[in-house]
């Protein structure tokens, strides 16, 4: 039964995605049901409630963002080019779906712990991916474990804050923003010697979502 319902669930998430991109994080269940050509009880049957529907939608988008970031980190490029690709991948992801990004990062009033906090686990995972990439690719000497971990989290926080501001204010084209952020990161990264080529450490298996 679950296998039969999976395609239907995806269709409903596609409809919710379209409505959120059109109406923003305040998209109503009525609008989503109308977009999907169904009644609200069918939405509730598949997702439990509005929070469950939006949680499923944000998990879909954060999973896609993580996959794109992992692919960018694994590209066989020169170090500066890889840095710029990773930055551009993140900014392109939030630029392509600004209303969904707002849903991920800005909870609705009265719901500080709801779907609006959904990006936090994904950002922790992105920080872990950057840490692994720095550890595997850059010679940071005896302080490598501390520096890799620190940089992974600092880079992620910096890009999150800068991307949020850039998406709201649009002070420059995306390519210029990528260059500005890469310039800020480039000092110690440019000076450090590369480690011998080796495959990136594999990511730990994803933690299954809590029912």
LUMNUGU-790462 format. One record per residue (C-alpha): chain; residue in three letters; x, y, z. Coordinates in nm, 4 decimals, always signed. Example, Ala and Ser with C-alpha at 12.3 -4.5 7.8 and 13.67 -1.06 7.14 Angstrom:
// residues 2
<site mol="A" type="ALA" px="+1.2300" py="-0.4500" pz="+0.7800"/>
<site mol="A" type="SER" px="+1.3670" py="-0.1060" pz="+0.7140"/>
// end
This chain:
// residues 211
<site mol="A" type="UNK" px="+0.0000" py="+0.0000" pz="+0.0000"/>
<site mol="A" type="UNK" px="+0.2801" py="+0.2402" pz="+0.0885"/>
<site mol="A" type="UNK" px="+0.4489" py="+0.1758" pz="-0.2473"/>
<site mol="A" type="UNK" px="+0.1257" py="+0.2562" pz="-0.4258"/>
<site mol="A" type="UNK" px="+0.0842" py="+0.5801" pz="-0.2306"/>
<site mol="A" type="UNK" px="+0.4401" py="+0.7060" pz="-0.2912"/>
<site mol="A" type="UNK" px="+0.3728" py="+0.8480" pz="-0.6426"/>
<site mol="A" type="UNK" px="+0.0562" py="+1.0159" pz="-0.5163"/>
<site mol="A" type="UNK" px="+0.2481" py="+1.1670" pz="-0.2257"/>
<site mol="A" type="UNK" px="+0.5049" py="+1.3063" pz="-0.4710"/>
<site mol="A" type="UNK" px="+0.2276" py="+1.4594" pz="-0.6805"/>
<site mol="A" type="UNK" px="+0.0874" py="+1.6307" pz="-0.3720"/>
<site mol="A" type="UNK" px="+0.4338" py="+1.7609" pz="-0.2778"/>
<site mol="A" type="UNK" px="+0.4753" py="+1.8934" pz="-0.6315"/>
<site mol="A" type="UNK" px="+0.1471" py="+2.0817" pz="-0.5930"/>
<site mol="A" type="UNK" px="+0.2541" py="+2.2181" pz="-0.2529"/>
<site mol="A" type="UNK" px="+0.5866" py="+2.3266" pz="-0.4037"/>
<site mol="A" type="UNK" px="+0.4123" py="+2.5221" pz="-0.6772"/>
<site mol="A" type="UNK" px="+0.1811" py="+2.6954" pz="-0.4300"/>
<site mol="A" type="UNK" px="+0.4641" py="+2.7857" pz="-0.1884"/>
<site mol="A" type="UNK" px="+0.6697" py="+2.9266" pz="-0.4752"/>
<site mol="A" type="UNK" px="+0.3679" py="+3.1338" pz="-0.5805"/>
<site mol="A" type="UNK" px="+0.2188" py="+3.2344" pz="-0.2438"/>
<site mol="A" type="UNK" px="+0.5135" py="+3.2090" pz="-0.0047"/>
<site mol="A" type="UNK" px="+0.5418" py="+3.0346" pz="+0.3336"/>
<site mol="A" type="UNK" px="+0.1872" py="+3.1346" pz="+0.4256"/>
<site mol="A" type="UNK" px="+0.0411" py="+2.9072" pz="+0.1575"/>
<site mol="A" type="UNK" px="-0.2843" py="+2.7573" pz="+0.2805"/>
<site mol="A" type="UNK" px="-0.3976" py="+2.3976" pz="+0.2771"/>
<site mol="A" type="UNK" px="-0.7017" py="+2.5099" pz="+0.0775"/>
<site mol="A" type="UNK" px="-0.4791" py="+2.6518" pz="-0.1960"/>
<site mol="A" type="UNK" px="-0.2589" py="+2.3419" pz="-0.2018"/>
<site mol="A" type="UNK" px="-0.5601" py="+2.1093" pz="-0.2204"/>
<site mol="A" type="UNK" px="-0.7072" py="+2.3168" pz="-0.5040"/>
<site mol="A" type="UNK" px="-0.3756" py="+2.3093" pz="-0.6900"/>
<site mol="A" type="UNK" px="-0.3647" py="+1.9301" pz="-0.6549"/>
<site mol="A" type="UNK" px="-0.7305" py="+1.8930" pz="-0.7552"/>
<site mol="A" type="UNK" px="-0.8273" py="+1.7196" pz="-0.4325"/>
<site mol="A" type="UNK" px="-1.0011" py="+1.7937" pz="-0.1051"/>
<site mol="A" type="UNK" px="-0.8241" py="+1.8876" pz="+0.2165"/>
<site mol="A" type="UNK" px="-0.9029" py="+1.5563" pz="+0.3908"/>
<site mol="A" type="UNK" px="-0.6864" py="+1.3781" pz="+0.1335"/>
<site mol="A" type="UNK" px="-0.3937" py="+1.6073" pz="+0.2207"/>
<site mol="A" type="UNK" px="-0.4461" py="+1.5343" pz="+0.5881"/>
<site mol="A" type="UNK" px="-0.4584" py="+1.1606" pz="+0.5203"/>
<site mol="A" type="UNK" px="-0.1168" py="+1.1701" pz="+0.3525"/>
<site mol="A" type="UNK" px="+0.0618" py="+1.4193" pz="+0.5801"/>
<site mol="A" type="UNK" px="-0.1297" py="+1.4398" pz="+0.9065"/>
<site mol="A" type="UNK" px="-0.1549" py="+1.8190" pz="+0.9193"/>
<site mol="A" type="UNK" px="-0.0143" py="+2.1356" pz="+0.7613"/>
<site mol="A" type="UNK" px="+0.3089" py="+2.1082" pz="+0.9589"/>
<site mol="A" type="UNK" px="+0.3561" py="+1.7502" pz="+0.8381"/>
<site mol="A" type="UNK" px="+0.3042" py="+1.8539" pz="+0.4766"/>
<site mol="A" type="UNK" px="+0.5477" py="+2.1426" pz="+0.4999"/>
<site mol="A" type="UNK" px="+0.8001" py="+1.9278" pz="+0.6851"/>
<site mol="A" type="UNK" px="+0.7913" py="+1.6732" pz="+0.4026"/>
<site mol="A" type="UNK" px="+0.8353" py="+1.9531" pz="+0.1492"/>
<site mol="A" type="UNK" px="+1.1332" py="+2.1047" pz="+0.3301"/>
<site mol="A" type="UNK" px="+1.2979" py="+1.7645" pz="+0.3710"/>
<site mol="A" type="UNK" px="+1.2743" py="+1.7193" pz="-0.0045"/>
<site mol="A" type="UNK" px="+1.4434" py="+2.0526" pz="-0.0713"/>
<site mol="A" type="UNK" px="+1.7145" py="+2.0184" pz="+0.1912"/>
<site mol="A" type="UNK" px="+1.7975" py="+1.6712" pz="+0.0581"/>
<site mol="A" type="UNK" px="+1.8367" py="+1.8153" pz="-0.2912"/>
<site mol="A" type="UNK" px="+2.0564" py="+2.0960" pz="-0.1627"/>
<site mol="A" type="UNK" px="+2.2802" py="+1.8514" pz="+0.0226"/>
<site mol="A" type="UNK" px="+2.3205" py="+1.6321" pz="-0.2849"/>
<site mol="A" type="UNK" px="+2.4181" py="+1.9343" pz="-0.4947"/>
<site mol="A" type="UNK" px="+2.6727" py="+2.0518" pz="-0.2374"/>
<site mol="A" type="UNK" px="+2.8303" py="+1.7058" pz="-0.2118"/>
<site mol="A" type="UNK" px="+2.8620" py="+1.6886" pz="-0.5895"/>
<site mol="A" type="UNK" px="+3.0267" py="+2.0326" pz="-0.6005"/>
<site mol="A" type="UNK" px="+3.2758" py="+1.9408" pz="-0.3268"/>
<site mol="A" type="UNK" px="+3.3729" py="+1.6263" pz="-0.5169"/>
<site mol="A" type="UNK" px="+3.4378" py="+1.7981" pz="-0.8517"/>
<site mol="A" type="UNK" px="+3.7988" py="+1.7483" pz="-0.9750"/>
<site mol="A" type="UNK" px="+3.8796" py="+2.1195" pz="-0.9982"/>
<site mol="A" type="UNK" px="+4.1556" py="+2.3493" pz="-0.8857"/>
<site mol="A" type="UNK" px="+4.1000" py="+2.4597" pz="-0.5266"/>
<site mol="A" type="UNK" px="+3.9821" py="+2.8155" pz="-0.6034"/>
<site mol="A" type="UNK" px="+3.7459" py="+2.6859" pz="-0.8721"/>
<site mol="A" type="UNK" px="+3.6024" py="+2.4293" pz="-0.6319"/>
<site mol="A" type="UNK" px="+3.5477" py="+2.6957" pz="-0.3656"/>
<site mol="A" type="UNK" px="+3.3623" py="+2.9119" pz="-0.6160"/>
<site mol="A" type="UNK" px="+3.1572" py="+2.6174" pz="-0.7424"/>
<site mol="A" type="UNK" px="+3.0464" py="+2.5261" pz="-0.3898"/>
<site mol="A" type="UNK" px="+2.9487" py="+2.8858" pz="-0.3162"/>
<site mol="A" type="UNK" px="+2.7663" py="+2.9198" pz="-0.6467"/>
<site mol="A" type="UNK" px="+2.5829" py="+2.5911" pz="-0.5953"/>
<site mol="A" type="UNK" px="+2.4425" py="+2.7092" pz="-0.2635"/>
<site mol="A" type="UNK" px="+2.3481" py="+3.0561" pz="-0.3868"/>
<site mol="A" type="UNK" px="+2.1919" py="+2.9140" pz="-0.7045"/>
<site mol="A" type="UNK" px="+1.9880" py="+2.6749" pz="-0.4925"/>
<site mol="A" type="UNK" px="+1.8360" py="+2.9455" pz="-0.2767"/>
<site mol="A" type="UNK" px="+1.7984" py="+3.1857" pz="-0.5695"/>
<site mol="A" type="UNK" px="+1.5969" py="+2.9361" pz="-0.7726"/>
<site mol="A" type="UNK" px="+1.3376" py="+2.8918" pz="-0.4954"/>
<site mol="A" type="UNK" px="+1.3371" py="+3.2050" pz="-0.2781"/>
<site mol="A" type="UNK" px="+0.9918" py="+3.1393" pz="-0.1340"/>
<site mol="A" type="UNK" px="+1.0898" py="+2.7853" pz="-0.0338"/>
<site mol="A" type="UNK" px="+1.4124" py="+2.9180" pz="+0.1179"/>
<site mol="A" type="UNK" px="+1.2068" py="+3.1643" pz="+0.3232"/>
<site mol="A" type="UNK" px="+0.9951" py="+2.8727" pz="+0.4414"/>
<site mol="A" type="UNK" px="+1.3119" py="+2.6893" pz="+0.5477"/>
<site mol="A" type="UNK" px="+1.4752" py="+2.9766" pz="+0.7317"/>
<site mol="A" type="UNK" px="+1.2017" py="+3.2038" pz="+0.8672"/>
<site mol="A" type="UNK" px="+0.9386" py="+3.0392" pz="+1.0854"/>
<site mol="A" type="UNK" px="+0.5922" py="+3.1813" pz="+1.0974"/>
<site mol="A" type="UNK" px="+0.4885" py="+3.3864" pz="+1.3978"/>
<site mol="A" type="UNK" px="+0.3936" py="+3.1604" pz="+1.6839"/>
<site mol="A" type="UNK" px="+0.5785" py="+2.8632" pz="+1.5347"/>
<site mol="A" type="UNK" px="+0.9470" py="+2.9182" pz="+1.6252"/>
<site mol="A" type="UNK" px="+1.0244" py="+2.5463" pz="+1.6305"/>
<site mol="A" type="UNK" px="+0.8180" py="+2.4412" pz="+1.3300"/>
<site mol="A" type="UNK" px="+0.9080" py="+2.4020" pz="+0.9645"/>
<site mol="A" type="UNK" px="+1.0924" py="+2.7317" pz="+0.9641"/>
<site mol="A" type="UNK" px="+1.3813" py="+2.5684" pz="+1.1478"/>
<site mol="A" type="UNK" px="+1.4085" py="+2.2857" pz="+0.8942"/>
<site mol="A" type="UNK" px="+1.7260" py="+2.4159" pz="+0.7307"/>
<site mol="A" type="UNK" px="+1.9318" py="+2.3836" pz="+1.0507"/>
<site mol="A" type="UNK" px="+1.9974" py="+2.0064" pz="+1.0240"/>
<site mol="A" type="UNK" px="+2.0899" py="+2.0465" pz="+0.6568"/>
<site mol="A" type="UNK" px="+2.3349" py="+2.3250" pz="+0.7381"/>
<site mol="A" type="UNK" px="+2.5006" py="+2.1055" pz="+1.0012"/>
<site mol="A" type="UNK" px="+2.5390" py="+1.8346" pz="+0.7395"/>
<site mol="A" type="UNK" px="+2.6828" py="+2.0839" pz="+0.4892"/>
<site mol="A" type="UNK" px="+2.9335" py="+2.1912" pz="+0.7566"/>
<site mol="A" type="UNK" px="+3.0264" py="+1.8252" pz="+0.8032"/>
<site mol="A" type="UNK" px="+3.0773" py="+1.7841" pz="+0.4270"/>
<site mol="A" type="UNK" px="+3.3030" py="+2.0910" pz="+0.4102"/>
<site mol="A" type="UNK" px="+3.4994" py="+1.9665" pz="+0.7119"/>
<site mol="A" type="UNK" px="+3.5554" py="+1.6300" pz="+0.5439"/>
<site mol="A" type="UNK" px="+3.6631" py="+1.7962" pz="+0.2187"/>
<site mol="A" type="UNK" px="+3.9130" py="+2.0269" pz="+0.3929"/>
<site mol="A" type="UNK" px="+4.0496" py="+1.7363" pz="+0.5966"/>
<site mol="A" type="UNK" px="+4.1005" py="+1.5232" pz="+0.2858"/>
<site mol="A" type="UNK" px="+4.2362" py="+1.7885" pz="+0.0509"/>
<site mol="A" type="UNK" px="+4.4298" py="+2.0551" pz="+0.2429"/>
<site mol="A" type="UNK" px="+4.7469" py="+2.0212" pz="+0.4525"/>
<site mol="A" type="UNK" px="+4.6843" py="+2.2283" pz="+0.7646"/>
<site mol="A" type="UNK" px="+4.9621" py="+2.0825" pz="+0.9734"/>
<site mol="A" type="UNK" px="+4.9283" py="+1.9554" pz="+1.3309"/>
<site mol="A" type="UNK" px="+4.6185" py="+2.1685" pz="+1.3949"/>
<site mol="A" type="UNK" px="+4.4339" py="+2.0135" pz="+1.1002"/>
<site mol="A" type="UNK" px="+4.1514" py="+1.8465" pz="+1.3000"/>
<site mol="A" type="UNK" px="+4.0685" py="+2.1668" pz="+1.4883"/>
<site mol="A" type="UNK" px="+4.1041" py="+2.3941" pz="+1.1847"/>
<site mol="A" type="UNK" px="+3.9032" py="+2.1678" pz="+0.9537"/>
<site mol="A" type="UNK" px="+3.6163" py="+2.1471" pz="+1.2012"/>
<site mol="A" type="UNK" px="+3.6279" py="+2.5200" pz="+1.2757"/>
<site mol="A" type="UNK" px="+3.6416" py="+2.6192" pz="+0.9118"/>
<site mol="A" type="UNK" px="+3.3619" py="+2.3823" pz="+0.8119"/>
<site mol="A" type="UNK" px="+3.1237" py="+2.5441" pz="+1.0566"/>
<site mol="A" type="UNK" px="+3.2473" py="+2.9005" pz="+1.0076"/>
<site mol="A" type="UNK" px="+3.2232" py="+2.8818" pz="+0.6289"/>
<site mol="A" type="UNK" px="+2.8727" py="+2.7382" pz="+0.6496"/>
<site mol="A" type="UNK" px="+2.7534" py="+3.0066" pz="+0.8911"/>
<site mol="A" type="UNK" px="+2.9118" py="+3.2827" pz="+0.6859"/>
<site mol="A" type="UNK" px="+2.7545" py="+3.1653" pz="+0.3617"/>
<site mol="A" type="UNK" px="+2.4149" py="+3.1164" pz="+0.5280"/>
<site mol="A" type="UNK" px="+2.4129" py="+3.4720" pz="+0.6655"/>
<site mol="A" type="UNK" px="+2.5561" py="+3.6290" pz="+0.3509"/>
<site mol="A" type="UNK" px="+2.3197" py="+3.4322" pz="+0.1277"/>
<site mol="A" type="UNK" px="+2.0198" py="+3.5384" pz="+0.3339"/>
<site mol="A" type="UNK" px="+2.1195" py="+3.9046" pz="+0.3019"/>
<site mol="A" type="UNK" px="+2.2016" py="+3.8728" pz="-0.0684"/>
<site mol="A" type="UNK" px="+1.8706" py="+3.7050" pz="-0.1517"/>
<site mol="A" type="UNK" px="+1.6755" py="+3.9757" pz="+0.0293"/>
<site mol="A" type="UNK" px="+1.8711" py="+4.2826" pz="-0.0872"/>
<site mol="A" type="UNK" px="+2.0122" py="+4.1682" pz="-0.4247"/>
<site mol="A" type="UNK" px="+2.3061" py="+4.4122" pz="-0.4047"/>
<site mol="A" type="UNK" px="+2.4906" py="+4.2417" pz="-0.6921"/>
<site mol="A" type="UNK" px="+2.4671" py="+3.9540" pz="-0.9416"/>
<site mol="A" type="UNK" px="+2.5242" py="+3.6044" pz="-0.8061"/>
<site mol="A" type="UNK" px="+2.8636" py="+3.5724" pz="-0.9780"/>
<site mol="A" type="UNK" px="+2.9898" py="+3.8846" pz="-0.8007"/>
<site mol="A" type="UNK" px="+2.8669" py="+3.7552" pz="-0.4654"/>
<site mol="A" type="UNK" px="+3.0474" py="+3.4264" pz="-0.5253"/>
<site mol="A" type="UNK" px="+3.3680" py="+3.6162" pz="-0.5999"/>
<site mol="A" type="UNK" px="+3.3349" py="+3.8335" pz="-0.2893"/>
<site mol="A" type="UNK" px="+3.2846" py="+3.5332" pz="-0.0609"/>
<site mol="A" type="UNK" px="+3.5627" py="+3.3346" pz="-0.2267"/>
<site mol="A" type="UNK" px="+3.8019" py="+3.6288" pz="-0.1824"/>
<site mol="A" type="UNK" px="+3.7250" py="+3.6348" pz="+0.1895"/>
<site mol="A" type="UNK" px="+3.7939" py="+3.2628" pz="+0.2243"/>
<site mol="A" type="UNK" px="+4.1002" py="+3.2526" pz="+0.0083"/>
<site mol="A" type="UNK" px="+4.3841" py="+3.3700" pz="+0.2377"/>
<site mol="A" type="UNK" px="+4.4793" py="+3.0587" pz="+0.4356"/>
<site mol="A" type="UNK" px="+4.3297" py="+2.8174" pz="+0.1838"/>
<site mol="A" type="UNK" px="+4.5540" py="+2.9528" pz="-0.0922"/>
<site mol="A" type="UNK" px="+4.8651" py="+2.9295" pz="+0.1274"/>
<site mol="A" type="UNK" px="+4.8092" py="+2.5718" pz="+0.2458"/>
<site mol="A" type="UNK" px="+4.9679" py="+2.2895" pz="+0.0496"/>
<site mol="A" type="UNK" px="+4.7450" py="+2.0229" pz="-0.1065"/>
<site mol="A" type="UNK" px="+4.7357" py="+1.6744" pz="+0.0374"/>
<site mol="A" type="UNK" px="+4.7970" py="+1.3777" pz="-0.1951"/>
<site mol="A" type="UNK" px="+4.4918" py="+1.3055" pz="-0.4034"/>
<site mol="A" type="UNK" px="+4.2562" py="+1.0709" pz="-0.2279"/>
<site mol="A" type="UNK" px="+3.8840" py="+1.0038" pz="-0.2411"/>
<site mol="A" type="UNK" px="+3.6787" py="+1.2056" pz="+0.0027"/>
<site mol="A" type="UNK" px="+3.5789" py="+1.0193" pz="+0.3190"/>
<site mol="A" type="UNK" px="+3.2338" py="+0.8792" pz="+0.2733"/>
<site mol="A" type="UNK" px="+2.9511" py="+1.0504" pz="+0.4521"/>
<site mol="A" type="UNK" px="+2.7892" py="+0.8622" pz="+0.7384"/>
<site mol="A" type="UNK" px="+2.4532" py="+0.7039" pz="+0.6530"/>
<site mol="A" type="UNK" px="+2.1636" py="+0.9489" pz="+0.6924"/>
<site mol="A" type="UNK" px="+1.9696" py="+0.9335" pz="+1.0153"/>
<site mol="A" type="UNK" px="+1.6155" py="+0.8135" pz="+0.9406"/>
<site mol="A" type="UNK" px="+1.3532" py="+1.0826" pz="+1.0080"/>
<site mol="A" type="UNK" px="+1.1719" py="+1.0639" pz="+1.3371"/>
<site mol="A" type="UNK" px="+0.8149" py="+0.9418" pz="+1.2791"/>
// end
